[in-house]
Amino acid sequence: MTAIRLPAAIARRCLANEGFTLLEVVVSLAILSLSLGAIYHVLTNALGNESYAETVNRARLVAQGLLARVGADIPANIGEMSGVDGHDLRWRLSRKAFTRGPDNGRAGLTAIEVSAEVFWGEGRTEKSIRLTTLRLAEGIRPR
């Protein structure tokens, strides 16, 4: 009889240990929720950084485009102008005489300093990017 009861006792022990306890389930759910929270935080930061990088890149392209247009469809003379690009970016283009070079009075061509600054955001979150270059302009003398 003991030979018959031994397999039944082993079978009962195996059946009693087949499931998870409530504590094991709660601990595994806590670990899962912490992991998902961390993943959510990382993905949110990545999307925010991507959006910021896209805005900076668009602002840089607007500034480069403005600088390239000086002398073509924007006059290469002293002055300032501003506008918007349609993507919540505001820009300002300033052109002033370049005065840091030797002026011997003989040159028919002088340089102007052209700065394109692009702004986005408002108030304390306003950011900007500025690109500056020199262009040759005829008839402008440094003061």
matplotlib code that plots the C-alpha trace (Angstrom):
import matplotlib.pyplot as plt

x = [0.0, 2.8, 4.0, 0.6, 0.3, 3.8, 3.0, -0.3, 1.4, 4.0, 1.2, -0.7, 2.5, 3.1, -0.5, -0.3, 2.8, 1.6, 0.4, 1.8, 1.0, -0.7, 2.5, 4.5, 1.9, 1.8, 5.7, 5.8, 3.1, 5.1, 8.3, 6.4, 4.8, 8.2, 9.7, 6.9, 7.1, 10.8, 10.3, 7.6, 9.8, 12.7, 10.4, 8.8, 12.2, 13.4, 10.3, 10.9, 14.5, 13.6, 11.1, 13.6, 16.3, 13.8, 13.0, 16.7, 17.4, 14.5, 15.7, 19.2, 17.9, 15.8, 18.8, 21.0, 18.4, 18.2, 22.0, 22.0, 19.4, 21.4, 22.8, 20.4, 16.8, 17.6, 19.7, 23.3, 23.1, 22.8, 19.4, 17.3, 14.2, 12.2, 9.4, 7.9, 8.4, 5.0, 6.2, 6.1, 9.6, 10.4, 13.5, 15.5, 18.1, 20.5, 23.0, 25.6, 29.0, 31.9, 34.4, 37.1, 39.4, 42.1, 40.5, 43.0, 40.3, 41.3, 38.9, 35.8, 34.2, 33.6, 32.1, 28.8, 28.2, 25.0, 23.4, 20.3, 18.7, 15.8, 13.6, 11.1, 9.1, 7.9, 8.8, 11.2, 11.3, 12.3, 15.3, 17.2, 20.0, 22.2, 24.3, 26.7, 28.7, 30.3, 29.1, 30.7, 28.7, 29.5, 29.6, 29.2, 31.9, 32.5, 31.8]
y = [0.0, 2.4, 1.9, 3.1, 6.1, 7.4, 8.4, 10.0, 12.1, 13.3, 14.1, 16.1, 18.1, 18.9, 20.0, 22.3, 24.1, 24.6, 28.2, 31.6, 33.1, 36.5, 38.1, 36.8, 38.3, 41.7, 41.9, 41.0, 43.7, 46.3, 45.5, 45.6, 49.0, 50.5, 49.2, 50.6, 54.0, 54.2, 53.3, 55.9, 58.6, 57.8, 57.8, 61.1, 62.8, 61.4, 62.8, 66.2, 66.3, 65.3, 68.1, 70.7, 69.4, 69.8, 73.4, 74.3, 72.7, 74.6, 77.9, 77.3, 76.7, 79.9, 81.9, 80.3, 81.1, 84.7, 85.1, 83.5, 85.9, 89.0, 90.4, 88.4, 89.5, 91.3, 94.4, 94.3, 97.6, 98.9, 98.3, 96.0, 93.9, 91.3, 88.8, 85.4, 82.1, 80.5, 77.8, 79.9, 81.2, 85.0, 86.4, 89.6, 90.4, 93.3, 94.6, 97.1, 98.4, 96.3, 98.5, 96.1, 96.2, 98.6, 101.5, 103.2, 105.0, 103.3, 100.4, 100.8, 97.8, 97.5, 94.8, 94.7, 92.5, 90.6, 88.9, 86.7, 85.8, 83.5, 83.3, 80.7, 80.4, 83.2, 84.9, 83.0, 80.1, 82.2, 80.8, 82.1, 81.2, 83.8, 83.4, 86.2, 86.6, 89.3, 90.4, 92.8, 95.9, 98.7, 102.3, 101.7, 103.3, 102.5, 105.3]
z = [0.0, 0.7, -2.9, -4.2, -1.8, -2.7, -6.2, -5.1, -2.5, -5.0, -7.4, -4.8, -3.9, -7.6, -8.1, -5.0, -6.4, -10.0, -9.8, -8.7, -5.4, -5.2, -3.9, -6.9, -9.2, -7.4, -7.5, -11.2, -12.0, -10.0, -11.9, -15.2, -14.4, -13.4, -16.6, -18.8, -16.9, -17.6, -21.3, -21.6, -20.1, -22.5, -25.5, -24.5, -24.1, -27.5, -29.3, -27.6, -28.6, -32.2, -32.4, -31.0, -33.5, -36.3, -35.3, -35.1, -38.5, -40.1, -38.5, -39.8, -43.3, -43.2, -42.0, -44.8, -47.4, -46.3, -46.5, -49.9, -51.2, -50.3, -53.5, -55.6, -54.8, -51.5, -52.1, -50.8, -49.1, -45.5, -43.9, -41.8, -42.6, -40.8, -41.4, -40.7, -42.6, -42.0, -39.6, -36.4, -37.1, -37.1, -38.8, -38.9, -41.5, -40.8, -43.2, -42.0, -43.2, -42.3, -40.5, -39.3, -42.3, -43.5, -45.4, -47.7, -49.7, -53.0, -53.0, -55.2, -53.5, -49.7, -47.6, -45.7, -42.7, -43.2, -40.1, -40.3, -37.0, -36.7, -33.6, -32.3, -29.0, -26.9, -23.6, -21.5, -23.9, -26.9, -28.7, -31.7, -34.1, -35.9, -38.9, -40.1, -43.3, -45.4, -48.8, -51.3, -51.9, -54.4, -53.3, -49.5, -47.4, -43.7, -41.3]

ax = plt.figure().add_subplot(projection="3d")
ax.plot(x, y, z, "-o")
ax.set_aspect("equal")
plt.show()
